[in-house]
Amino acid sequence: MADISVQKIVKAFEEDNNILDGLSFEVLEGEHVGLLGRNGAGKTTLFRLIEGEIEADEGDIVIPAHKRVGIVNQIPRYPESFTAEDVLKTAHRRVDALREEMERLEKQMQTDNSPAVLRAYDEAAAEFQRLDGYELERLRNTVANGLQIPMSMREQPFSSLSGGEKTRVNLARLILEDTDILLLDEPTNHLDMRATEWLEDYLNKFKGTVLVISHDRYFLDQVVTRIVEIVDGKARFYSGNYSFYVEEKQRRYEEQLKLYEREQSEIRRLQVSADRLHQWGTGNERLMKKSQAIESRIERLRKTDRPTQERRIRARFSEREFRGDEVLVMKGVTKSFGDRTLFRELELNVAGGERIALIGDNGTGKTTLLKLIMGEEPPDAGMIRLGPAVKTAYLPQVIRFANPYRNVLDTLIYDENYTPQAARDRLGAFKFSGEDVYRPVSQLSGGEQSRLRLCILMRDDVNLLILDEPTNHLDITSREWVEETVADYEEALLFVSHDRYFINKFATRIWELENGTIRDFRGTYEQYREKRARELQTEQLKKAQETASAPERAKPPQKKGVPSRERQLAKLEREIAAAEARLREIESETAANASDYEKLLELDDARAAAEEELEALYGAWEELAET
């Protein structure tokens, strides 16, 4: 059964320019589908049509009447007095109504114990329990903490939150509402890696239907099983995740290109024959008819259009060869804001050619550290030194231009001293052409502003490239171009990113900023994650062993002659009991720290390690018991 049925949708915002042109596809109940397409292809327009915010010019969108739809990009208006916590509580309106009905029936049962009243109460109580009515506060804390909505934010007026904070609160509200169909428009844009991984885990367990627009390729790989791509207003289908889509799209392109080239070769051969017969057939009706028959055959052969690929930006950073031992040195670097210390006494060195990913939760100070390196802010203590031959290029997270009301062309002419023709040529290489060059910089999208800033940065010779969230606001094609550009660049690279696909592709060294210090790991992101997982498992195993050994020391020594296998079984049983006790302890700590986001993240990791340890102990016990 289809939860979302899109049938021949046509939508235009300008005359004779259909953004959606006969779009048709279905999303079956329980499917998790990724919706792809270049910027402006009509993805968000489709969401607005599904939600009923706008109407289609032609076609229908059908959703079963009993299914509840939640959309992330649409933030409802709330009374000015509402805090973020009040917004989260609106998700429980059905449960609150059930609670009121149960209270009403309880009062009625004091004087009326008829079967009808008792049956109504039982039905309300069963539905209340099904909706986790007794666990509302715990569920609200779990979701809020998973999406990095601390209690301090929950107590603020909702209207005072930033756009990203409102989006997170709205996403949490939709999850708590337990909707049947989730429409997610760039849900990871305002989440750091931990919150994104939490959302991935939630969606993988979510039994409902998901249609998601995202430029986060790693996220798409984790949560979708099918791709619908909007191209020229119509749908193309790929039965797999994002990685499958990339390979299959290239395979289809190559297959269509080969077919097109075969057809063109045959058309050229036939055209030569037709032209020759036409020349020879002057006055000869039989030859003229044969020539016309070949022309008709040529027209029938023209079935395959020449396949196209989106034009990529062909540009690269100009590099300055680095000579020396040190690109960057940090000694005793400390930075605070008020009573809050972001980091203290950092001691780090960067050599030529290193590719470093600076990661960490939102608010830990990653962007601040980049600003210290660039000299935009001073450290409170310590020293930061760049090598004498180092030339930096810096792409900030928030891009600003000296005169945002200037158009794109004049920005290069007046701010960067280009000649008009050189500016046009340069902008053309970065996909700014035609009337685009006369648009004011302030009217460019976030991705277009990033592209223009990179156009300016890549003019100079650099040997230390610093990027702060370089793939933010970019569609997948633009992200791939940034990756191609970075792949060609061979000097030192330091970047902040939550894009795990980007990190995994380029980082050869990881700096994780956490609790005021940087954990320095030389290796890839995947190697780093594996190392952290092993360390956590070892730490939990050590705690479990310490817990198990304490009562064991108090027992008298076992009598001699007990078989070795029985001793091992007894030891495993004690360890299993200790691991189970540790799990119960973690559950108690989780309930006690329901409002402490950082503590809950730590406890989630501890629970996962303890469960893994317990599973291994059960396996060892079963194996030994069967021996």
Sequence and secondary structure as in RCSB ss.txt:
>XXXX:A:sequence
MADISVQKIVKAFEEDNNILDGLSFEVLEGEHVGLLGRNGAGKTTLFRLIEGEIEADEGDIVIPAHKRVGIVNQI
PRYPESFTAEDVLKTAHRRVDALREEMERLEKQMQTDNSPAVLRAYDEAAAEFQRLDGYELERLRNTVANGLQIP
MSMREQPFSSLSGGEKTRVNLARLILEDTDILLLDEPTNHLDMRATEWLEDYLNKFKGTVLVISHDRYFLDQVVT
RIVEIVDGKARFYSGNYSFYVEEKQRRYEEQLKLYEREQSEIRRLQVSADRLHQWGTGNERLMKKSQAIESRIER
LRKTDRPTQERRIRARFSEREFRGDEVLVMKGVTKSFGDRTLFRELELNVAGGERIALIGDNGTGKTTLLKLIMG
EEPPDAGMIRLGPAVKTAYLPQVIRFANPYRNVLDTLIYDENYTPQAARDRLGAFKFSGEDVYRPVSQLSGGEQS
RLRLCILMRDDVNLLILDEPTNHLDITSREWVEETVADYEEALLFVSHDRYFINKFATRIWELENGTIRDFRGTY
EQYREKRARELQTEQLKKAQETASAPERAKPPQKKGVPSRERQLAKLEREIAAAEARLREIESETAANASDYEKL
LELDDARAAAEEELEALYGAWEELAET
>XXXX:A:secstr
 EEEEEEEEEEEEETTEEEEEEEEEEEETT EEEEE  TTSSHHHHHHHHHTSS  SEEEEE  TT  EEESS  
    TT BHHHHHHGGGHHHHHHHHHHHHHHHHHTT   HHHHHHHHHHHHHHHHTTGGGHHHHHHHHHHHTT  
HHHHTSBGGGS HHHHHHHHHHHHHHHT SEEEEESTTTT  HHHHHHHHHHHHH  SEEEEE S HHHHHHH S
EEEEEETTEEEEESS HHHHHHHHHHHHHHHHHHHHHHHHHHHHHHHHHHHHHHHTTT HHHHHHHHHHHHHHHH
HTT              EE    SS SEEEEEEEEEETTEEEEEEEEEEE TT EEEEE  TTSSHHHHHHHHHT
SS  SEEEEEE TT  EEEE SS   S TTSBHHHIIIIIS   HHHHHHHHHHTT  GGGGGSBGGGS HHHHH
HHHHHHHTTSEESEEEEESTTTT  HHHHHHHHHHHHH  SEEEEE   HHHHHHH SEEEEEETTEEEEEES H
HHHHHHHHHHHHHHHHHHHHHHHHHHHHHS    TT  HHHHHHHHHHHHHHHHHHHHHHHHHHHHHTTT HHHH
HHHHHHHHHHHHHHHHHHHHHHHHHH 
